[in-house]
Structures are given as C-alpha cells and as structure tokens.
Amino acid sequence: MIYTGDFTKIDMHIHTCYTYGSSISLKNIEDFLKKNIDFGLAITDINTVEGALILERKYPNRIIVGSQIITKQGAITGLFLKENIPSGRSLNWTIDAILVQDGLVYIPHPTDKVRKTRLSPGNLSMALKRCDIIEIFNSRTIHDDDNKSAIKLLTSNTLPACGSDAHTKQELGQTYIKVPLGVKLNSSGFFDALAESELICKKAFTIALMKTRLYTTYKKLTNK
C-alpha cells in the first residue's frame, strides 16, 4: 500500500532520543503529532532508522523514515529508507545504498562552517551531482550567511528544503515546508510535491542550543 500524507506541513529534519544529544522522546513526537494534526515529520536520526520505523508503524501517513548517515567524508541524509545504512563507508557507497532503497538523497546543512560533519568543498561538489534535495535553511545554523550560501548550491536537478534540526521538543515544527494535502509518501511522489512547496524558516532560540549542550554533558557524566 502507498500511503498519502495527512499533512500540509512537514519538518524535514528531526532527531529523537535515538540520536546522541537529542532529548526528544518518541512520546514527545506522538504528543506533537496529536496536537498538530496538519504536521508530518521526517525523522532523521544519526546512523539509525530504528526510532523512525517505530513511529512509522503508528503513523504511516505522517512519518518519513530517514537517517543522517556519517560517512568517511561527512554527513548525508537518506529519506524514505526501509532499513539501516552502515556508517563509516565512503560517501559514494552511502549514496548508492540510499538509492538502492529507492530513497531520496538529501544534503543537510551543506555550508555550515561550524559543523564537524559537513562535507568538504570537493566532496560536496561530488554529492551535488547525485543528490535530490539541498537543505538551504537549518534552524540550528548559527551564522545567517551559511544558510544564504546554501541557496547558491541549487541546480536544475535539485530542490530546496528546510528543517528545524530539532534536538529538543520545543523546536519541533519551528521550521517546515508547506506541501499540497495528500502527498504520496514515496520518494517520487514526495519529490514532485516538494517542487510545489513553500519554505517556512525560523532560527532556533539560543536556549535550545544551550539545552542540548547541557543534556549532552549530562549524558556523558552519567554514562547514559
């Protein structure tokens, strides 16, 4: 069965507690979906789809299963995944693995100088030739110029997206895309809808970034 989305808004970049440093529980996600019936969410945990698959089983028409995969060259995101893709492989191998699952290749925060996992200019150039979507606004990108630089990467074969990059429940849905109701929840249907989307962008509050740092420190100190 191919599901259609029961939403007109979707946050394209969400990290749950399956990502180290995120304090968003799966219950937080469920509570958000119950309170915001016009929203869908792309769950893009680091190197895993486990949390996303659990949520998709409960909300098959409102969850996109994704993962932000850390390759040897940096981070790349796959959307509409069916199973985990191993981390630590080459960027090209990882893109192949996303495409084998009929997924969409999504470059997160491509020009954010603060991110340790950003792709180098050479690897970014290669990824741009094979990707479908470029994140031109990330709520957690500190420097406005870095988001503006991402817009310049768009080509005739790629589409823009934005995401909250949420690590705390308060960030959920702060940045999102508006799409037509009834989007087909597969890679081709979603890509077509993305071409008609509107981007709604809002920077994360500094307190959200501080909460993540404190939460990460707490986990390290308690070995949790």
C-alpha positions as CSV (number, residue, x, y, z in Angstrom):
1,M,0.0,0.0,0.0
2,I,1.2,3.5,-0.8
3,Y,0.2,5.9,1.9
4,T,-0.7,9.6,1.2
5,G,0.3,12.2,3.7
6,D,-2.4,13.6,6.1
7,F,-0.5,16.8,6.5
8,T,0.2,20.1,4.7
9,K,3.3,20.9,6.8
10,I,6.4,18.8,7.4
11,D,9.5,19.4,9.4
12,M,12.2,17.8,7.3
13,H,15.0,17.3,9.9
14,I,14.2,15.8,13.3
15,H,16.4,14.0,15.8
16,T,14.9,11.8,18.5
17,C,16.5,10.2,21.5
18,Y,17.9,7.6,19.1
19,T,20.4,10.4,18.3
20,Y,23.0,11.0,21.0
21,G,22.4,14.5,22.3
22,S,18.7,14.7,21.5
23,S,16.2,14.8,24.4
24,I,13.2,14.2,22.2
25,S,11.4,11.0,23.2
26,L,9.2,9.1,20.9
27,K,6.3,10.1,23.2
28,N,7.2,13.7,22.6
29,I,6.9,13.0,18.9
30,E,3.5,11.4,19.4
31,D,2.3,14.2,21.6
32,F,3.3,16.7,18.9
33,L,1.5,14.8,16.1
34,K,-1.7,14.6,18.2
35,K,-1.6,18.4,18.9
36,N,-0.6,19.4,15.4
37,I,-2.8,17.4,13.1
38,D,-1.6,19.3,10.0
39,F,2.0,18.2,10.5
40,G,4.2,15.4,9.3
41,L,7.8,14.8,10.4
42,A,10.9,13.4,8.7
43,I,12.8,11.5,11.4
44,T,16.5,11.7,10.5
45,D,18.4,10.2,13.4
46,I,22.1,9.7,13.2
47,N,23.1,6.4,11.7
48,T,19.8,4.6,12.6
49,V,16.2,4.3,11.4
50,E,15.0,2.4,14.4
51,G,13.1,5.2,16.1
52,A,11.6,6.3,12.8
53,L,10.4,2.8,12.0
54,I,8.6,2.6,15.3
55,L,6.9,5.9,14.7
56,E,6.0,5.0,11.1
57,R,4.2,1.9,12.2
58,K,1.9,4.0,14.4
59,Y,1.6,7.0,12.0
60,P,2.3,5.6,8.5
61,N,0.7,8.6,6.8
62,R,2.6,11.2,8.8
63,I,6.2,9.9,9.3
64,I,9.0,9.8,6.7
65,V,11.7,7.4,7.7
66,G,15.1,8.9,7.3
67,S,18.6,8.8,8.6
68,Q,21.6,11.2,8.7
69,I,24.5,8.9,7.9
70,I,28.0,9.8,8.9
71,T,30.3,8.7,6.0
72,K,34.1,8.9,5.8
73,Q,33.7,12.2,4.1
74,G,30.9,13.7,6.2
75,A,27.1,13.6,6.7
76,I,24.5,12.8,4.1
77,T,20.8,12.1,4.7
78,G,18.6,9.4,3.2
79,L,14.8,9.8,3.1
80,F,12.2,7.0,2.6
81,L,14.6,4.4,3.9
82,K,13.5,0.9,4.8
83,E,16.5,-0.3,6.8
84,N,19.7,1.0,8.4
85,I,22.6,2.0,6.3
86,P,26.0,1.4,7.9
87,S,28.1,4.5,8.9
88,G,31.7,4.9,8.2
89,R,31.6,4.0,4.5
90,S,32.5,6.2,1.6
91,L,30.2,9.0,0.6
92,N,29.6,7.4,-2.9
93,W,28.9,4.0,-1.3
94,T,26.4,5.5,1.1
95,I,24.6,7.4,-1.7
96,D,24.4,4.1,-3.6
97,A,22.9,2.5,-0.6
98,I,20.2,5.2,-0.3
99,L,19.3,4.9,-3.9
100,V,19.1,1.1,-3.7
101,Q,16.3,1.6,-1.2
102,D,14.6,3.9,-3.6
103,G,15.3,6.8,-1.2
104,L,16.0,10.4,-1.7
105,V,19.5,11.9,-1.2
106,Y,19.3,15.0,1.0
107,I,22.4,17.1,1.9
108,P,21.9,18.6,5.4
109,H,23.4,22.0,6.4
110,P,25.9,21.9,3.4
111,T,27.6,25.2,4.0
112,D,27.6,25.4,7.9
113,K,31.2,26.1,8.8
114,V,30.6,25.1,12.5
115,R,29.5,21.5,11.7
116,K,32.3,19.0,12.1
117,T,30.5,16.6,9.8
118,R,30.0,19.0,6.9
119,L,31.3,17.8,3.5
120,S,34.5,19.4,2.2
121,P,34.1,21.5,-0.9
122,G,35.3,18.7,-3.1
123,N,33.1,16.1,-1.6
124,L,30.1,18.5,-1.6
125,S,30.7,19.1,-5.3
126,M,30.5,15.3,-6.0
127,A,27.4,14.9,-3.7
128,L,25.6,17.8,-5.5
129,K,25.8,15.8,-8.8
130,R,24.0,12.8,-7.2
131,C,21.6,14.4,-4.6
132,D,17.9,15.2,-4.9
133,I,17.4,17.8,-2.1
134,I,19.6,20.5,-0.6
135,E,18.8,21.9,2.9
136,I,19.0,25.7,2.2
137,F,17.9,26.6,5.8
138,N,18.7,24.9,9.0
139,S,17.3,26.4,12.2
140,R,20.4,25.4,14.1
141,T,22.9,27.0,11.7
142,I,24.3,29.8,13.8
143,H,25.6,32.1,11.0
144,D,22.9,33.5,8.7
145,D,25.5,33.8,5.8
146,D,25.9,30.0,5.9
147,N,22.3,29.4,5.2
148,K,22.3,32.0,2.5
149,S,25.3,30.3,0.9
150,A,23.4,27.0,0.7
151,I,20.9,28.6,-1.7
152,K,23.6,29.1,-4.3
153,L,24.2,25.3,-4.5
154,L,20.8,24.6,-6.0
155,T,20.8,23.3,-9.6
156,S,18.1,22.5,-12.1
157,N,18.1,18.9,-10.8
158,T,17.8,19.6,-7.1
159,L,15.1,21.0,-4.9
160,P,15.4,23.1,-1.7
161,A,14.2,22.1,1.7
162,C,14.5,23.4,5.3
163,G,14.4,21.8,8.7
164,S,14.4,22.6,12.4
165,D,17.2,20.0,13.1
166,A,15.3,19.7,16.4
167,H,17.1,18.2,19.4
168,T,14.5,19.5,22.0
169,K,10.8,19.1,21.9
170,Q,10.3,22.9,21.8
171,E,12.0,23.0,18.4
172,L,9.6,20.6,16.7
173,G,7.9,22.2,13.7
174,Q,9.6,25.5,14.1
175,T,10.9,25.3,10.5
176,Y,8.9,23.4,7.9
177,I,7.8,23.1,4.3
178,K,4.2,23.6,3.2
179,V,3.1,21.0,0.7
180,P,-0.2,20.0,-1.0
181,L,-2.5,17.8,1.0
182,G,-2.4,14.1,0.0
183,V,1.3,13.9,-0.9
184,K,2.2,10.3,-2.0
185,L,4.5,9.0,0.7
186,N,7.2,7.6,-1.5
187,S,10.3,9.1,-3.0
188,S,8.9,10.1,-6.4
189,G,5.6,11.4,-5.0
190,F,7.2,13.5,-2.3
191,F,9.8,14.9,-4.7
192,D,7.0,16.1,-7.0
193,A,5.2,17.7,-4.1
194,L,8.4,19.3,-2.9
195,A,8.6,21.2,-6.2
196,E,5.4,22.9,-5.3
197,S,6.3,23.6,-1.6
198,E,6.8,26.8,0.4
199,L,9.6,27.0,2.9
200,I,8.8,28.5,6.4
201,C,12.0,29.2,8.2
202,K,12.7,30.2,11.8
203,K,16.0,30.2,13.7
204,A,16.3,28.2,16.8
205,F,16.4,30.0,20.1
206,T,19.8,30.1,21.8
207,I,18.3,28.5,24.8
208,A,17.5,25.4,22.7
209,L,21.2,25.1,21.7
210,M,22.2,25.5,25.4
211,K,19.8,22.8,26.5
212,T,21.3,20.4,24.0
213,R,24.8,21.1,25.3
214,L,23.7,20.6,28.9
215,Y,21.9,17.4,28.0
216,T,24.9,16.0,26.2
217,T,27.1,16.9,29.1
218,Y,24.7,15.2,31.5
219,K,24.7,12.0,29.4
220,K,28.5,11.9,29.3
221,L,28.8,12.4,33.1
222,T,26.2,9.7,33.8
223,N,27.3,7.3,31.0
224,K,23.7,7.2,29.7
